[in-house]
Amino acid sequence: MIRHRPNKSGPAPQGCPLEFSLKLLAGAWTPQIVWYLQTEPRRFGDLKRDLGQVSAKVLTTRLREMEKKGIITRKVMPTSPPTVEYALTDVGRKIGPALEAIKEVGEEIQKYVAARKPEIKSA
């Protein structure tokens, strides 16, 4: 008979901050958008070029969602034709170090997998 072993981690915190943070980054392209906005504000066309394969519709939707969540700001520039510039908010800037840490872990895992199974290629 299998014995039940209690979880040593304890219960997840009320209103789990980890889950909340991950929901901020949910959605295709969101982490990449934050990545590209870390160094400076970017215009829509710049972000579209940075991301490559994203459609204008998907990028627009994602940017609106991120603005609603308070991750980015949208500033309409008084030019002709009007241009829009996106920048990270203070909350959005806090996500950058987490993405950097995830990137570093990913690099370590890629090296580990490559050393253990050379026939496995990264996706």
Secondary structure per residue as TSV (DSSP state, phi and psi in degrees):
chain	resnum	aa	ss	phi	psi
A	1	M	-	360.0	138.5
A	2	I	-	-83.5	130.3
A	3	R	-	-89.6	137.0
A	4	H	-	-73.1	131.2
A	5	R	-	-112.7	125.8
A	6	P	-	-69.0	151.9
A	7	N	-	-73.7	125.1
A	8	K	T	-82.6	-11.3
A	9	S	T	-75.9	-22.5
A	10	G	-	84.4	173.8
A	11	P	S	-70.4	153.4
A	12	A	-	-64.5	146.2
A	13	P	-	-60.0	147.6
A	14	Q	T	-59.5	133.4
A	15	G	T	59.4	47.4
A	16	C	-	-34.8	114.1
A	17	P	H	-64.3	-30.5
A	18	L	H	-64.7	-48.7
A	19	E	H	-61.1	-41.8
A	20	F	H	-61.4	-44.5
A	21	S	H	-64.6	-41.3
A	22	L	H	-66.3	-33.9
A	23	K	H	-66.2	-31.6
A	24	L	H	-61.1	-33.7
A	25	L	T	-95.1	1.7
A	26	A	-	-65.2	149.3
A	27	G	S	106.4	143.6
A	28	A	T	-59.3	137.5
A	29	W	T	78.3	-12.0
A	30	T	H	-59.4	-50.9
A	31	P	H	-59.8	-38.5
A	32	Q	H	-65.9	-39.1
A	33	I	H	-62.6	-46.0
A	34	V	H	-59.5	-42.1
A	35	W	H	-57.0	-47.8
A	36	Y	H	-73.4	-21.7
A	37	L	H	-89.8	-3.4
A	38	Q	S	-60.4	-38.1
A	39	T	S	-90.5	-32.7
A	40	E	S	-165.2	159.2
A	41	P	-	-62.1	149.1
A	42	R	E	-132.1	148.4
A	43	R	E	-84.4	164.5
A	44	F	H	-55.0	-49.7
A	45	G	H	-61.6	-36.8
A	46	D	H	-63.3	-45.9
A	47	L	H	-63.0	-40.3
A	48	K	H	-61.9	-42.1
A	49	R	H	-67.4	-40.6
A	50	D	H	-57.9	-43.3
A	51	L	H	-80.9	-24.6
A	52	G	S	82.5	-90.3
A	53	Q	S	-84.4	1.2
A	54	V	-	-75.9	140.6
A	55	S	-	-81.9	159.1
A	56	A	H	-61.7	-38.0
A	57	K	H	-64.4	-47.0
A	58	V	H	-65.2	-42.9
A	59	L	H	-62.9	-43.2
A	60	T	H	-60.3	-45.7
A	61	T	H	-60.7	-46.4
A	62	R	H	-64.3	-43.1
A	63	L	H	-63.0	-39.8
A	64	R	H	-64.3	-42.6
A	65	E	H	-62.4	-43.1
A	66	M	H	-66.3	-36.5
A	67	E	H	-66.2	-41.4
A	68	K	H	-63.1	-35.5
A	69	K	H	-79.3	-8.9
A	70	G	T	85.0	18.8
A	71	I	S	-86.4	-35.0
A	72	I	E	-130.4	163.0
A	73	T	E	-114.8	153.5
A	74	R	E	-120.5	121.7
A	75	K	E	-121.8	120.2
A	76	V	E	-85.3	123.0
A	77	M	E	-87.5	140.1
A	78	P	S	-79.3	67.1
A	79	T	-	-119.5	171.2
A	80	S	S	-125.6	114.1
A	81	P	S	-71.0	159.7
A	82	P	-	-62.0	139.2
A	83	T	E	-116.9	153.8
A	84	V	E	-119.5	135.4
A	85	E	E	-119.0	135.1
A	86	Y	E	-111.1	141.2
A	87	A	E	-143.7	156.6
A	88	L	E	-76.1	143.4
A	89	T	-	-83.0	179.2
A	90	D	H	-59.1	-39.9
A	91	V	H	-64.6	-44.5
A	92	G	H	-60.5	-37.3
A	93	R	H	-66.9	-25.7
A	94	K	H	-70.7	-19.6
A	95	I	H	-77.1	-28.4
A	96	G	H	-52.6	-51.8
A	97	P	H	-60.9	-33.8
A	98	A	H	-65.6	-41.8
A	99	L	H	-64.6	-38.9
A	100	E	H	-62.1	-42.6
A	101	A	H	-64.6	-41.8
A	102	I	H	-63.0	-40.6
A	103	K	H	-60.3	-45.4
A	104	E	H	-63.9	-41.0
A	105	V	H	-64.0	-41.5
A	106	G	H	-60.2	-40.9
A	107	E	H	-63.1	-42.1
A	108	E	H	-63.3	-42.8
A	109	I	H	-65.4	-40.9
A	110	Q	H	-59.6	-43.6
A	111	K	H	-63.5	-42.8
A	112	Y	H	-61.7	-48.0
A	113	V	H	-64.5	-42.0
A	114	A	H	-62.8	-38.0
A	115	A	H	-72.8	-33.8
A	116	R	H	-83.8	-38.5
A	117	K	-	-139.6	85.7
A	118	P	T	-58.5	-23.8
A	119	E	T	-77.3	-14.6
A	120	I	-	-83.3	127.1
A	121	K	-	-109.5	145.5
A	122	S	-	-68.5	149.9
A	123	A	-	-78.4	360.0
